[in-house]
């Protein structure tokens, strides 16, 4: 009965109520979105560097090397000699080395030349078909198969570079021979093939007087590529983009950055170090937005307090009549307190829903630009439970003074003034 009365009293002044709910909803929505983004962002970035101690690639920005080679979200720092890289890949310190050769893209999805070890690293088992064996056979990630409706046996042409509108390489067609199971990692959004496929696609066997396909001065002769024998990993003088390295002990992790920099034209970067640096930068922005959200929540608490306090003055006669008709002091206190808590619960529910709608929109944008998605249906019970308690606490504090004033209401004086 008291709760029903409190609910009706909330809408005594609907504009005040709506303003309070909007402010509270906004703060809860922002905090909810940030909590989910931060957790899922860190999980995705951390899971993708499992089993990678260092990344070897061309000299340049270490963070750019990590983002391009591990997360596929940036342009590479350049190419390195495969012959030079092999010397280090076969070093006794190295437990596993996975070479990567960036080639083209198909409708915005990267075509990556690598070895079957790359699939093993991510635990990406084949759900349909088989592993790539011959040049231009590809295994596609689960997300690509679903979004582009590709199936075993389909063929397609890649576009040069990262841009969807790049020059189409129509002299070789890629053929889908396998579809990987979902992993929730970067491999879900990649098209994987052999490294020689990338070399052959870009004219690795072009004659001296006829530059490689895509280079200035190249003359395309119908059928010229199809007469060539398939390239292999033993080709001399070829280039790759990067190598993912896993070491047998920590000695290599500690010493290789200096050794590689001093003795080669390459660099090695630590994913753990660069990702921690990225998290620290990312965390500053998250913290700033969280402070903003808490500020909005404080304002919403003040708004609830003002609304209850002003309404209480207009309802003193009503409360006095309730006391005359047998209502106890504690019941008046409960009415005011429940009104505030109801506002907070409504604001929290709407905020939680709005936050997930916002995350869904953010996920669509991130998926389009970076092939990274977020799950709006995940619940982080500990943090969101704490947020709910904080919201209730704001409502309790906002209602405290009006509730005490209702509790101490002087019946005779109020009725006399009425």
Secondary structure, 3 states (H helix, E strand, C coil): CHHHHHHHHHHHHHHHHHHHHHHHHHHHHHHHHHHHHHHHHHHHHHHHCCCCCEEEEECCCHHHHHHHHCCCCCCCCCCEEHHHHHHHHCCCCEEEEEEEEEEEEECCEEEEEECHHHHHHCCCCEEEECCCCCCCEEEECHHHHHHCCCCCCCEEEEEECCCCCCCEEEEEEEEEEEEECCCCCHHHHCEEEEHHHHHHHCCCCCCCCCCCCCCCCCCCCCCCHHHCCCCCCCCCCCEECEEEEEECCHHHHHHHHHHHHHHCCEEEECHHHHHHHHHHHHHHHHHHHHHHHHHHHHHHHHHHHHHHHHHHHHCHHHHHHHHHCCCCHHHHHHHHHHHHHHHHHHHHHHHHHHHHHHHHHHHHHHHHHHCCCCCCCCCCHHHHHHHHHHHHHHHHHHHHHHHHHHHCCCHHHHHHHC
